[in-house]
Amino acid sequence: MNPQVLDSFTLICPACRNALRIANCIKEDSGYFIEGFLDCTACHSRYPVIAGVPVILKDMAAWWRSIGSDISANLSCEILEYFAECDSLLSTYLQSHYDGSAAYWNSLKECLDTRLNFSLDMGCATGAYTFELASHSKLAVGMDLNFSLVSAAARIQREQSIRFLRKRSCRHAQVTEYDFDLPTNVFFIVADVLEPPFSAGIFDFVSGLNLLDNVRFPLIMIGQMDALLKTTGLMLLTSPFAWSSELSEPVEWLENEEVLKSVIVGESFPQMELDYRIIREIEHLEWVLPQDDRLKSVYSVYLLLAQKG
Ligand SMILES: C[S@@+](CC[C@H](N)C(=O)[O-])C[C@H]1O[C@@H](n2cnc3c(N)ncnc32)[C@H](O)[C@@H]1O
C-alpha cells in the first residue's frame, strides 16, 4: 500500500463510517506500507495492513478464522496480538474475570486465608484467579491449553493493561481497555492439566475452576491435582457439572456434588487413595460468562475447598 494514497483518498471505518488513518507502520519497503495498522479517528477500531494490503472488514474475527492459519507464520507479534483481541472467547473471559460479579470473586477470594509458597491455577483462562493466588503466594502458576487466553494473561502481567474487542451485539464490537495493578510473581504456561509438567508434591494450593466438566478424564484431573499437592495442601474446585459428550464420554462424568465429594473423601474409587477433609462448600454460586450486551450464560456452580490428609 502506498501511504500517500490516503492524503487524497479516504478509507471509511465499517463499524462507524468515519475516516481511517495510518496508526502505525511495523514494516515498510521502498516507501510502501507493508505491515501495520490503520485506525478510526472516531471509534478507534483498528484494521491491519498485511503483506501491503489493508484488510478492512466489519467482522475481522470471521476473516481470521477463515484464513489465519494460512498466513500467520510470517506475521509480526503485533498483528497476531490484534487478531487475539478479536477472539470472542477472549472477550468473554476478560469480562468475566476483570469486570465480573463481585459476589462470585469474593467467594473465591475467601478460600485464600493462608500464606502459600507455590500455588497452581489449572485451566486459568485469562488468569484473574492466578493473580489472586499470587497475592497470597511466593509464586502462582497459571496453566491452560488455550494459547490466546494464556497469552492475554501473560500480556496483562507484563503490561498491566489489556486492550480487546468487546462484543456489544451480533456484529458490533467496541475497543475496550482495562488497566490493572496486579502482582507480577506469576508464571503462565500452555500445558495439559492431564499431563502437568511439574514434579509431584510441590504445590500448597491447586485450583481447578469450572474445569472438571471441560476435560476428557475428570478423575485423572483430580488425581493429578492430588499428586501435585503437598501433604497438607488445599484443593479448590468449582463446577457447574455441565457435562457434554463432545468433551468427555458419559462413563467419565462425575454427575454432581455428591459424586464429587465421595471421590475427594476417598469413598468412591478407593484405589485413588484420596483422603481429603472438606473445609468449605457452597452449593450455588452464580458464575457469569458474558457474550454481548444482551446475552450472557449464567451457571450455578458448586464450590468445594478440601485439605489433603
Ligand atoms: C470453562 S473454562 C474456565 C476458566 C476459568 N478457570 C474460569 O473459571 O473462569 C475452562 C478452561 O479450561 C481450559 N482447559 C480445558 N481443558 C484443559 C486441559 N486439558 N488442560 C488445560 N486447560 C484446559 C480451557 O481452555 C478453558 O480456559
The ligand as an SDF file (V2000), in Angstrom:
LIG
                    3D

 27 29  0  0  0  0  0  0  0  0999 V2000
  -14.8190  -23.1960   31.4600 C   0  0  0  0  0  0  0  0  0  0  0  0
  -13.2340  -22.5120   31.3200 S   0  0  0  0  0  0  0  0  0  0  0  0
  -12.9150  -21.9200   32.9630 C   0  0  0  0  0  0  0  0  0  0  0  0
  -11.8290  -20.9020   33.0160 C   0  0  0  0  0  0  0  0  0  0  0  0
  -11.5020  -20.3160   34.4020 C   0  0  0  0  0  0  0  0  0  0  0  0
  -10.9780  -21.3300   35.2970 N   0  0  0  0  0  0  0  0  0  0  0  0
  -12.7310  -19.6850   34.9870 C   0  0  0  0  0  0  0  0  0  0  0  0
  -13.3610  -20.2800   35.8620 O   0  0  0  0  0  0  0  0  0  0  0  0
  -13.0850  -18.5850   34.5460 O   0  0  0  0  0  0  0  0  0  0  0  0
  -12.2200  -23.9440   31.2080 C   0  0  0  0  0  0  0  0  0  0  0  0
  -10.7820  -23.6100   30.8570 C   0  0  0  0  0  0  0  0  0  0  0  0
  -10.0410  -24.8080   30.9240 O   0  0  0  0  0  0  0  0  0  0  0  0
   -9.1750  -24.8880   29.8100 C   0  0  0  0  0  0  0  0  0  0  0  0
   -8.9130  -26.3270   29.5830 N   0  0  0  0  0  0  0  0  0  0  0  0
   -9.7740  -27.2750   29.1290 C   0  0  0  0  0  0  0  0  0  0  0  0
   -9.1660  -28.4730   29.0790 N   0  0  0  0  0  0  0  0  0  0  0  0
   -7.8990  -28.2830   29.5230 C   0  0  0  0  0  0  0  0  0  0  0  0
   -6.7780  -29.1390   29.7040 C   0  0  0  0  0  0  0  0  0  0  0  0
   -6.8320  -30.4480   29.4340 N   0  0  0  0  0  0  0  0  0  0  0  0
   -5.6260  -28.6040   30.1640 N   0  0  0  0  0  0  0  0  0  0  0  0
   -5.5390  -27.2720   30.4320 C   0  0  0  0  0  0  0  0  0  0  0  0
   -6.5700  -26.4160   30.2900 N   0  0  0  0  0  0  0  0  0  0  0  0
   -7.7330  -26.9150   29.8450 C   0  0  0  0  0  0  0  0  0  0  0  0
   -9.9300  -24.1910   28.6910 C   0  0  0  0  0  0  0  0  0  0  0  0
   -9.0380  -23.7320   27.6970 O   0  0  0  0  0  0  0  0  0  0  0  0
  -10.6100  -23.0580   29.4470 C   0  0  0  0  0  0  0  0  0  0  0  0
   -9.8140  -21.9140   29.5020 O   0  0  0  0  0  0  0  0  0  0  0  0
  1  2  1  0
  2  3  1  0
  2 10  1  0
  3  4  1  0
  4  5  1  0
  5  6  1  0
  5  7  1  0
  7  8  2  0
  7  9  1  0
 10 11  1  0
 11 12  1  0
 11 26  1  0
 12 13  1  0
 13 14  1  0
 13 24  1  0
 14 15  1  0
 14 23  1  0
 15 16  2  0
 16 17  1  0
 17 18  1  0
 17 23  2  0
 18 19  1  0
 18 20  2  0
 20 21  1  0
 21 22  2  0
 22 23  1  0
 24 25  1  0
 24 26  1  0
 26 27  1  0
M  CHG  2   2   1   9  -1
M  END
$$$$
